Amino acid sequence: MMVSTLRRAAFYAPLLGKEQIAYYIYQVTTVLILLSLFFLNIKPDSLLFNIGLVVYILGIVLYAVSTINFANPKMNGINVNGLYRISRNPMYVAYFIYFLGCVLLTQSWILFGLLIIFQSSSHWIILSEERWCIKKFGADYIKYMNKVRRYI
């Protein structure tokens, strides 16, 4: 079970055209965001700190829950458990919320810019995943798409 879940998590749908560029941008911005967090200071004496802390913790919780939900798909392989009833991409939403919390905690415009680029490139990857899911799961996935929003 654990090995198959890890394989599913590590799988990237086939990328076409601009999606390949988006994939590389996604990977680079992920590294840049994570590296920048080592050099940025948290600014604890502000309202943004308090908001950022709540957003940061919410992102961590959502990511943990979406990961657990991801590990338990239905028999046909489509995730419709837990947060996947609300969003087709709760892990991507959780990443965004987590990193937004980091932006608020550090009050860094550079980190905010990286987050926008990261999120924009994520969208292209999500489109490739959806195309792959339609090909693999057919009408069942289209029905799921019609019922559940892409993000929130």
Salt bridges, closest charged atoms under 4 A:
GLU19 OE1 - ARG131 NH2 2.71
GLU130 OE2 - ARG88 NH2 2.59
GLU130 OE1 - ARG150 NH2 2.87
